Amino acid sequence: MKRISGILRVIGVILLLLLAGLLVVPLILPVPPLQDIRNVNELKDPDSQFIQIQGIQVHYKKYGAGEPAIILLHGFGASTFSWREVVEPLSVHGTVIAYDRPAFGLTSRPMPKDWQGINPYSVEGNISLLVGLMDRLGVNQAILIGNSAGGRLAMQMALAHPERVSGLILVDAAIYQGGGVQSSFIRALMNTPQLNRIGPYLLRSAFAGEQGQSLISMAWHDPSKLTPEVIEGYRKPLHMENWDRALWEFTKAGSGSEDLSLRFAELTMPVLVVTGDDDRIVPTSLSLKLAEEIPQAQLVVFSNCGHVPQEECPDQFLKAVEEFLGR
């Protein structure tokens, strides 16, 4: 018995040492600073514009004039760059606005110490910023075109402020999958001092490395179309200050755990669902299901196309959007 008791004590000591290591090591582990951080003025494009909304410097691009107003909402890891092939052609129909959501593109990255009240990376914060952007730019109502997680935000905006949304175009939209952290246990774990310290570094290692490029390739049906210029366009925001910490805050906030399918009947505005036939991020079958379950929704499937048809199949995309606008 004494021998067994001694072994158990040794095991207990080892477990305590391991637990102490897990608690202490993340707090003392050196985290190297971000490299090659540049001023936003070095990164902006000739058509870039900036506007202060709720303490955030929002990067946006605006083309065309008059009605309808069309607002483009990019997905996770993307930016206004994702709409480069279609923003000008769409502007012949009215005013087209593309902007970088908080944590992405060239929009500033507020840190937790910088805001009071609403978290700018949360669903509520994103909706509030979109309403603020529309107000500042004099847009009373808009057609929202959202890709992937941007499609989820477009629907959340339409449900929260239906009077501000005249139509929805959901592009390979992440409606059923949601996003971010859904488990309350994992959310609490991510808010510990240990993970708050090393989490941004882990995300940095993933997005700035080969994994980041693999995610971009996965979004395309034909990755051979990914030129060095396209890769660089996606990587440009990685030169923004605090991009890794902002991405961590966005991931912690999540994109909402609400089951939006329970509220499809509330969508009284015209809805178009479009998807590539080879979407490996939001499976094409989910977009087909979405078009079937939203009352009166129209559906267009693009052939030989992946998760970002506005980039990979812009001609098919523009045709579908223009037909929808015409109807």
RASUL-V235542 format. One record per residue. N is the residue number from 1. RES is the residue in one letter. PSI is psi in radians with two decimals (none if undefined). D_FIRST is the distance of its C-alpha to the first C-alpha in whole Angstrom. Layout:
[[N	RES	PSI	D_FIRST] [N	RES	PSI	D_FIRST]]
//
This chain:
[[1	M	-0.72	0] [2	K	-0.66	4] [3	R	-0.77	5] [4	I	-0.74	5] [5	S	-0.68	6] [6	G	-0.72	9] [7	I	-0.75	10] [8	L	-0.65	11] [9	R	-0.71	12] [10	V	-0.77	14] [11	I	-0.72	15] [12	G	-0.74	16] [13	V	-0.75	18] [14	I	-0.78	20] [15	L	-0.70	21] [16	L	-0.68	22] [17	L	-0.71	24] [18	L	-0.75	26] [19	L	-0.75	27] [20	A	-0.70	28] [21	G	-0.75	30] [22	L	-0.57	31] [23	L	-0.62	33] [24	V	-0.75	34] [25	V	-0.81	36] [26	P	-0.42	38] [27	L	-0.34	40] [28	I	-0.17	40] [29	L	2.21	41] [30	P	2.26	45] [31	V	1.91	47] [32	P	2.56	50] [33	P	2.78	53] [34	L	2.50	55] [35	Q	2.68	58] [36	D	0.76	62] [37	I	2.34	62] [38	R	2.77	66] [39	N	2.50	68] [40	V	-0.47	69] [41	N	-0.42	72] [42	E	-0.38	72] [43	L	-0.36	70] [44	K	2.76	72] [45	D	2.91	75] [46	P	-0.51	79] [47	D	0.19	78] [48	S	2.45	75] [49	Q	2.74	76] [50	F	2.54	73] [51	I	2.43	73] [52	Q	2.11	71] [53	I	2.08	70] [54	Q	0.70	67] [55	G	0.09	67] [56	I	2.32	66] [57	Q	1.83	68] [58	V	2.24	69] [59	H	2.25	70] [60	Y	2.90	72] [61	K	2.44	75] [62	K	2.25	78] [63	Y	2.66	81] [64	G	-3.02	84] [65	A	2.85	85] [66	G	-2.92	86] [67	E	2.67	84] [68	P	2.78	82] [69	A	2.35	79] [70	I	2.16	77] [71	I	2.26	73] [72	L	2.21	71] [73	L	1.96	67] [74	H	2.96	65] [75	G	-3.03	62] [76	F	2.28	58] [77	G	-0.02	59] [78	A	-2.89	62] [79	S	-2.96	65] [80	T	-0.43	69] [81	F	-0.54	69] [82	S	-0.34	68] [83	W	0.19	71] [84	R	-0.54	74] [85	E	-0.33	75] [86	V	-0.23	76] [87	V	-0.75	77] [88	E	-0.80	81] [89	P	-0.64	82] [90	L	-0.43	80] [91	S	-0.19	82] [92	V	-0.27	86] [93	H	-0.22	85] [94	G	-2.65	84] [95	T	2.20	81] [96	V	2.22	78] [97	I	2.19	75] [98	A	2.38	72] [99	Y	2.77	70] [100	D	2.12	66] [101	R	2.73	64] [102	P	2.36	61] [103	A	-0.04	59] [104	F	2.83	61] [105	G	-2.45	64] [106	L	0.17	66] [107	T	2.46	65] [108	S	2.70	64] [109	R	1.58	60] [110	P	2.52	59] [111	M	2.82	56] [112	P	-0.59	54] [113	K	-0.25	56] [114	D	-0.28	59] [115	W	2.68	59] [116	Q	2.38	59] [117	G	-2.16	59] [118	I	2.36	59] [119	N	2.07	57] [120	P	-0.29	59] [121	Y	-0.10	57] [122	S	2.99	56] [123	V	-0.82	58] [124	E	-0.71	60] [125	G	-0.70	61] [126	N	-0.72	62] [127	I	-0.77	64] [128	S	-0.70	65] [129	L	-0.67	66] [130	L	-0.75	68] [131	V	-0.75	70] [132	G	-0.70	71] [133	L	-0.78	72] [134	M	-0.75	74] [135	D	-0.79	76] [136	R	-0.55	77] [137	L	0.11	78] [138	G	0.56	80] [139	V	1.97	79] [140	N	-0.78	79] [141	Q	2.59	78] [142	A	2.66	76] [143	I	2.18	75] [144	L	2.23	72] [145	I	1.97	71] [146	G	2.28	67] [147	N	2.30	65] [148	S	-2.10	61] [149	A	-0.44	59] [150	G	-0.50	63] [151	G	-0.66	64] [152	R	-0.76	61] [153	L	-0.68	62] [154	A	-0.76	66] [155	M	-0.70	65] [156	Q	-0.68	63] [157	M	-0.74	66] [158	A	-0.58	68] [159	L	-0.60	66] [160	A	-0.61	66] [161	H	1.17	70] [162	P	-0.45	72] [163	E	-0.25	75] [164	R	-0.09	74] [165	V	2.05	74] [166	S	-0.20	77] [167	G	2.72	75] [168	L	2.29	72] [169	I	1.94	71] [170	L	1.94	68] [171	V	1.83	67] [172	D	0.86	64] [173	A	2.43	62] [174	A	1.25	59] [175	I	-0.83	59] [176	Y	-0.50	56] [177	Q	-0.42	54] [178	G	-2.50	54] [179	G	2.93	52] [180	G	-2.72	50] [181	V	2.10	47] [182	Q	-0.56	46] [183	S	2.24	43] [184	S	-0.56	42] [185	F	-0.82	39] [186	I	-0.66	40] [187	R	-0.75	43] [188	A	-0.68	41] [189	L	-0.70	39] [190	M	-0.30	42] [191	N	0.11	43] [192	T	2.68	40] [193	P	-0.60	41] [194	Q	-0.91	39] [195	L	-0.52	41] [196	N	-0.44	44] [197	R	-0.78	44] [198	I	-0.25	43] [199	G	-0.85	45] [200	P	-0.64	48] [201	Y	-0.66	48] [202	L	-0.74	46] [203	L	-0.71	49] [204	R	-0.79	51] [205	S	-0.63	49] [206	A	-0.85	50] [207	F	-0.53	53] [208	A	-0.13	55] [209	G	-2.72	53] [210	E	-0.54	54] [211	Q	-0.68	52] [212	G	-0.77	55] [213	Q	-0.59	58] [214	S	-0.67	56] [215	L	-0.70	56] [216	I	-0.79	60] [217	S	-0.66	60] [218	M	-0.43	58] [219	A	-0.18	61] [220	W	2.44	64] [221	H	-0.72	65] [222	D	1.57	67] [223	P	-0.26	65] [224	S	-0.31	67] [225	K	-0.14	70] [226	L	1.71	67] [227	T	2.85	69] [228	P	-0.57	68] [229	E	-0.68	70] [230	V	-0.78	68] [231	I	-0.76	65] [232	E	-0.62	66] [233	G	-0.65	67] [234	Y	-0.54	64] [235	R	-0.24	62] [236	K	-0.77	65] [237	P	-0.22	63] [238	L	0.01	60] [239	H	0.02	62] [240	M	2.51	62] [241	E	2.37	60] [242	N	0.39	57] [243	W	-0.60	57] [244	D	-0.71	53] [245	R	-0.65	52] [246	A	-0.69	55] [247	L	-0.61	53] [248	W	-0.78	50] [249	E	-0.70	51] [250	F	-0.75	53] [251	T	-0.72	50] [252	K	-0.71	48] [253	A	-0.60	51] [254	G	3.06	52] [255	S	0.37	55] [256	G	2.33	54] [257	S	0.00	52] [258	E	2.41	55] [259	D	1.69	56] [260	L	-0.39	59] [261	S	-0.40	60] [262	L	-0.19	60] [263	R	0.22	63] [264	F	-0.60	65] [265	A	-0.32	68] [266	E	-0.19	69] [267	L	1.62	70] [268	T	-0.18	74] [269	M	2.79	75] [270	P	2.44	76] [271	V	2.31	73] [272	L	2.25	72] [273	V	2.18	69] [274	V	2.61	70] [275	T	2.64	67] [276	G	2.67	67] [277	D	-0.04	67] [278	D	0.95	64] [279	D	2.01	62] [280	R	0.07	58] [281	I	-0.98	57] [282	V	1.76	58] [283	P	2.42	59] [284	T	-0.61	62] [285	S	-0.54	61] [286	L	-0.59	60] [287	S	-0.65	64] [288	L	-0.74	65] [289	K	-0.70	63] [290	L	-0.82	64] [291	A	-0.54	68] [292	E	-0.58	67] [293	E	-0.41	66] [294	I	2.15	68] [295	P	2.28	71] [296	Q	0.20	74] [297	A	2.53	72] [298	Q	2.72	74] [299	L	2.37	72] [300	V	2.27	73] [301	V	2.20	71] [302	F	2.31	72] [303	S	2.54	72] [304	N	0.88	70] [305	C	2.63	68] [306	G	-2.41	65] [307	H	-0.32	63] [308	V	1.22	66] [309	P	-0.48	69] [310	Q	-0.34	71] [311	E	-0.81	70] [312	E	-0.58	70] [313	C	1.04	73] [314	P	-0.58	75] [315	D	-0.79	78] [316	Q	-0.72	77] [317	F	-0.85	75] [318	L	-0.69	78] [319	K	-0.79	80] [320	A	-0.75	77] [321	V	-0.74	77] [322	E	-0.63	81] [323	E	-0.69	82] [324	F	-0.78	79] [325	L	-0.67	81] [326	G	-0.58	84] [327	R	none	83]]
//
